Amino acid sequence: MNNRICAAQRIKEQRIAKGYTIEYLAELAEIAPRTLSYIENAENDMKISTLKRICDALNVSLNYVLTEEDDYKEEIFYLLNKMDKPKQEMAARILRAMIENE
């Protein structure tokens, strides 16, 4: 599968999982709804800057959207970097508890 189709599928999956409409995600990403629709249907190429805005609006990394592999380490790192210090500490405690309870 090529990157454009992979990105299109991942963007649509994330949008639906978050309960966002095309219009709402387009507004968050500051792009036209028609542009987002074309991207989700892999009907045209996308600029990396547009893709970055969509990823930021969905709170996912570019790597997650552009690859077929699920790289959870990178995704966790990306999300942690978007959090303030108290939330990072809470996330660390949760992860430690999950490991200890295996």
C-alpha positions as CSV (number, residue, x, y, z in Angstrom):
1,M,0.0,0.0,0.0
2,N,1.4,3.4,-0.9
3,N,1.8,6.2,1.7
4,R,-1.1,8.3,0.3
5,I,-3.6,5.4,0.7
6,C,-2.2,4.5,4.1
7,A,-2.4,8.2,5.3
8,A,-5.9,8.5,3.9
9,Q,-7.1,5.4,5.8
10,R,-5.4,6.4,9.0
11,I,-6.8,9.9,8.9
12,K,-10.3,8.7,8.3
13,E,-10.0,6.0,11.0
14,Q,-8.8,8.5,13.6
15,R,-11.4,11.1,12.6
16,I,-14.3,8.6,13.0
17,A,-12.8,7.1,16.2
18,K,-12.8,10.6,17.7
19,G,-16.4,11.3,16.5
20,Y,-15.3,14.2,14.3
21,T,-17.1,15.2,11.2
22,I,-15.2,16.1,8.1
23,E,-16.3,19.7,8.7
24,Y,-15.1,19.7,12.3
25,L,-11.7,18.2,11.6
26,A,-11.2,20.5,8.6
27,E,-12.0,23.5,10.9
28,L,-9.5,22.3,13.5
29,A,-6.8,21.7,10.8
30,E,-7.7,25.0,9.2
31,I,-8.3,23.5,5.8
32,A,-11.3,23.3,3.5
33,P,-13.7,20.4,4.1
34,R,-13.4,19.5,0.4
35,T,-9.6,19.2,0.8
36,L,-10.0,16.9,3.7
37,S,-12.5,14.8,1.8
38,Y,-10.1,14.5,-1.1
39,I,-7.3,13.5,1.3
40,E,-9.4,10.8,3.0
41,N,-10.4,9.3,-0.3
42,A,-6.7,9.4,-1.5
43,E,-7.9,11.5,-4.5
44,N,-5.0,13.9,-4.5
45,D,-1.6,14.4,-3.0
46,M,-1.2,16.4,0.1
47,K,1.3,18.9,1.2
48,I,3.3,17.9,4.3
49,S,2.2,21.1,6.0
50,T,-1.4,20.2,5.5
51,L,-0.8,16.7,6.7
52,K,0.9,18.1,9.8
53,R,-2.1,20.3,10.6
54,I,-4.4,17.3,10.3
55,C,-2.2,15.2,12.5
56,D,-2.0,17.9,15.1
57,A,-5.8,18.3,15.1
58,L,-6.1,14.5,15.5
59,N,-3.4,14.4,18.1
60,V,-1.4,11.7,16.2
61,S,2.1,11.7,14.8
62,L,3.1,12.0,11.2
63,N,4.8,8.6,11.4
64,Y,1.6,7.0,12.6
65,V,-0.3,8.4,9.6
66,L,2.4,7.7,7.0
67,T,3.4,4.1,7.9
68,E,1.5,0.9,7.9
69,E,3.2,-0.2,11.1
70,D,1.8,0.6,14.5
71,D,4.8,2.2,16.3
72,Y,3.2,2.7,19.7
73,K,6.5,3.8,21.2
74,E,6.7,6.8,18.9
75,E,3.0,7.6,19.4
76,I,3.4,7.5,23.2
77,F,6.4,9.7,23.0
78,Y,4.6,12.2,20.7
79,L,1.6,12.3,23.1
80,L,3.8,12.7,26.2
81,N,5.6,15.7,24.6
82,K,2.2,17.4,24.1
83,M,1.4,17.1,27.8
84,D,2.4,19.4,30.6
85,K,4.7,18.1,33.4
86,P,2.0,17.0,35.9
87,K,0.2,15.0,33.1
88,Q,3.5,13.4,32.1
89,E,4.1,12.4,35.7
90,M,0.6,10.9,35.9
91,A,1.1,9.0,32.6
92,A,4.4,7.6,34.0
93,R,2.6,6.4,37.1
94,I,-0.1,4.7,35.0
95,L,2.5,3.0,32.8
96,R,4.5,1.8,35.9
97,A,1.3,0.4,37.4
98,M,0.4,-1.4,34.2
99,I,3.8,-3.0,34.1
100,E,3.7,-4.0,37.7
101,N,0.3,-5.6,37.3
102,E,1.3,-7.9,34.4
